Amino acid sequence: MQDKLYLFLDIDGVIATSKQFDMNTSAASFISEYNVYPFDPGCVKILNEILEKFDIDIILHTDWIYHFDLQDMTDIFEINGVSQHPKYFTGTHYSFDRFRDRTLRIENFAKEKFLKNYIILDDIEMTSRFWGDRFIHVPIESEGIKQSGLKEKIIKKLESFS
């Protein structure tokens, strides 16, 4: 039996590309309610393909967690067509350094929940001896997880846990 898999997911740069970030916020019908821009449909398609292939719980470590609660994020994921909603947030600030803070939130969540089988997707380059090679960088200014070869890299890493 395969152990549960976890996906630490950032939104900006991963499933919402710079194109969505730069959008006029009046362009989408749900934006007025949540004051956010939509996810990239191609990135959502890739994410859904990964979610269909594996039994994964999504853990958000994005900055969006400081503006929305879990129910809001569930609604935003649903509106954007993501087949699964996030189950957890990583936690609160640990430092004044935004990048270091993100690393600490992921490390602490994984330690507290005794997670073994997880990957981290983010457009911010982060390193930690604690998580080793579980981090997959989505280069800034790329096409998010639509970037050529990235889906295969994610799937290969998730398969390595079985």
N, C-alpha and C positions, 0 to 999 in steps of 0.2 A: 504494500500500500504506500502510495506516495504521500510524503509530508506536505502540509500546507505551504503554499508559496505566497510571498508578499512582494508588493511593488511599491516602493517609495517613489511617489510621482510629483514632479514639479509641473506646473501648467505652462507658464510663459516660456517660450522657446522650445517646448517639448510637444504639447498638443495645441497650443495657440502660438502661431508663428508671428514674426514681426508684422506681417501683413494684417493679421487680425488686431494686433496691438495698435497699429496705426490707423485702423478703420475709424470712420465717423461713427460715433456711438448711436446715432439715430438710425443706422442701417438695419438693425435687427429688432424684431418685435419684442423680444424678452429683455432687451437691454434697459429699457425704462424702469422695469421692476427691480432689477438687480444692479443696474449701473455698471455692467461689465460688457466686454466684447465677446463674441462667440469663439469657439474653438475652431481650428482648421478642419474642414470636413474630411480631407485626405488623412490627416493625422488620427482623427477619430476612427476612421475605417481601419487603419493599421492597429490601433489600440484594441478595437473590438475583435480583430482577428486573433490577437495575442490572448485576450481574455477568454475567447471561445476555446482556445487550444489548451489552456491551463486553468486549474482551480486557484485563483489568485485573489487575495484581499488587497485593496488599494489603500495605501496610507499616504495622505497628502502632507508634503513638507513645503509646499509653495507659500509665498507671501500672502496668497489669497486667504489663508486660514486666519489672518489677523482682521479680515473684513467681513467674513461670513461664517456662520455656524455650520455644523454638519448637515442640517436639514437644507439650508440654502445651497450648499455645495451639491447635495443629492439632486435638488431641483435643477441646478445649472448643468450637471452632468446629463440628467434626463432630457432637458431641453436641447442639448447639443447632440443627442443621439448616442451617448456612451452607454453600452449595454450593461454596465455594472456601476454602481455608485461607490464612492469612497466609504470605507468602514471606520477609519481613524484619522486623526490629526496627530502630528508629532509632538506638539507641546508648545511651550512659550519661550520667550527670549532667554538666552543664557549669557549673552555678551553684547557689546555694542558693535562688534564687527559682524555685519550681515552674513558674510560667507562663513566665518567660523561658527556663527550661531546656527546656521543650517546644518553644518557637520555635527555639532554637539547635539542638536535635537534628534537627528537620525540615530547617532550612536546611543544616546540615552534611551530612546524608544526601543531600539533593538535589544539592548541589554535588559531593560525592565520587563520586556515581554518574552525574553529568551528566544528570540528569533534566530533561526539558522539559515533558512532558505529564502533569501530575498535579494532583490536587485534594486538599484537606485538609478533613476533617470533624471538628469538635470542638465541645463545648459551652462551652469556655472561649474567650472572645473574645481572639483573638491577631492581631497585625499584623506584617508584615514587608515592607520595600521589596523584598526579594529575591524573594518569591513573588507579589507583586502581588495580583491578584484571584482567585487559585487557592483562597483560603480560603472555606469555606462554614460559617457559624456555625449550629449547632443550639442554639437558646436553652435555657438551663438551665430545668428544671422543665417542659419541653415533652414531647411524645410521641415524642421522639427523631426519627429520620428518617421517622416516620409523619406528622409535622406537615404539614398541608395546604400544598401547593405546593413542598415541599422536594425531593421526588423529581424533579419536573419541572425544578427549578433545577439539581440535580445532573446530570441527563441533558443539559440544555442546555449546561452548562459542559463536560462530557465531549465532546459533539458538536462543540464549538468547536475542539477539537484536531485534528479530521480534515480 
